[in-house]
């Protein structure tokens, strides 16, 4: 089976997210022009192959396996790609990851994508890279915190009896 693969880019990196939860037996073959991945999840075998639009720098590219599989592929030249693949045809399993996409107008702003937990592709051994599994923090929501919001209004504290009832109600709704 072919998994859904999401992609986004900046001038210097391409990000791929392979939408396979809890993948096992992961095999990655990364070259400057191609990525091959195969794995298993829930008793099903998945695989795909991508020929990149332009070359990448394998040694400076990284990946992270947590719930899903993420790749940060360093572009050989800092420029925007019109598409992910060498071929101009549409692949139904390859989709744009709008959550990581950045307009060219916003490139001077902080990127908000933390790659510090991602392992490298130096020797392609998954053991060392898999040891540092962690969340992918770094999301920056500061641009959403301005403007007119009712959240900024001060609310009075609840009396003690109301606090206990609110806690009980909150627990009951979960």
N, C-alpha and C positions, 0 to 999 in steps of 0.2 A: 504494500500500500504506500501511496505517497502522502506524507503529512502536509498540513498547511504550513507554509513558511511565510512569515511576515518580514518586510524589509523597510528600512528607512536609511537616510543618509545625511551627512554633513559634507563639507568640501573635502575633509580629510579621512572620514570613516564611513563605512557602510555597516549597519546593524542588521543582523538576522535573528529572528526568534523562531525556533522550530517548535511548533505547537503539538508536542507529544508529552503528556504528563508522565512523570516517573519512569523515564526511559532507562533501560538496562542494556548491557552488552553493546555499548556505543562504539562504533568504529568510524573514525574521521580520517579522511584523506584530503588534505588541503595543499594546493599548489598555488602559484602566483596567478593562475588563470582559471582555477576550477575548485569546487568543493563537492566531495562525495560524502554522504553520511548514511549509515545504516544502524538500526537499533531495534529493540523489542520493547513492547509495553502491553500489558494485559494480554499476553499470549499472542499478540499480533506482531508481524514483522513490518518495519517501515524502512523506506530508503528513498533517496533522491540524489540528483546530480545537477549542479549549476555551473555553467560556463559564464564567468563574469564578463561584464561589459568591457572593462579594462583591467589591467593587472593590479594586483594587490601586493603588499609587502608581508609575506608569510611570517617572518620573524617578529614583526611588530603587531601582528594580529593576535587576538585573544578570544577565549571562550569561557563560558561558565555553565555548569550543569547544576541546576537547582530543580525546582518543580518542572521547568521547561529547559530547553537548551538555547543559550544565547551566544552569538558570535559578534565580535567587534573586529571588522576587517579593515586594516589600514590601507587606504588607497595609495598607489604608487605616485600619483600626481594629485595635487589638491585642486579638484574641479568637480563640478556637479555632473552626475551621470543622468542621461535621459531615461534610462531603464536599468534594471539589475542585470539582465542577461545579455550575452553577445547577440543572440537571435532576437529579432524584433517581434516574434510571435508571442501571443498571450498564453501564459501557463495558468490554468485554473487554480492550481494549488499555491501559487506565488502571489501574495497580496501586499499592499502598502500598509505599514504599521503607522497609523496616524498618531498614535500616542507618543512616538519618538520622532516624528517628522518635524522639521524646522524650515520655515520660509527663508528664502535668501535675504529678505529684508531684516530678519531677526538674528542674523549670524553674529552680530557684535555682542549679543547678550550671552550670559553664561549658558553652557550647554545643558546642565542639569542631568547628566548621565554619568554615573560613577562607575568607572571600570577598575577600581582598585581591587575588587574581589575576583576579577577575571584572570584565569591562567593563560599562559602563552602557548605558542605552538613550536617552541624551540626543538624539542625532541619528539613531539606528538605522543608522549606517554601520558595517558589520562590519569595515572595514579597521583602525581603531585598536584595537578590542577584540581582534581576532585576533592583533595583534602581541605581546601579552603572554601567549601560550599557555604554560602551565606546569602542573605537577601541582597537585592540590588537597590540600595538606597540612593539618595541623591536627588529625588524629585523636588522641584522647586515650584511651589504654588504661590509664591509671593505676589505674582501679578494679579491674582484673584482676590487679594486681601484689601484692596482699596475700594473707594466708591461709597455710595449710600447703602448702608446695611443696618438692619434692625438688630443684628448681633452685637453692635457696639453699645447699645443701650444697657444701662445698669439695671439689673433685676434684683429685687429684694430677696434676702435669704428666707427660706422656708422655716416655719416653726418646727421644733423637734418632732412633734407627732406627725406632721405632714411629710418630713424627710423619711421617716420609717415607712409610711404608706407608699411613698414614691418608690423606695427601694424594693418593697415587696411587689409592687405592680411591675416594675422593670424586670425582676426575676421571673415573674409569671408569664411575661410576654415572650421570653426567649425560647 
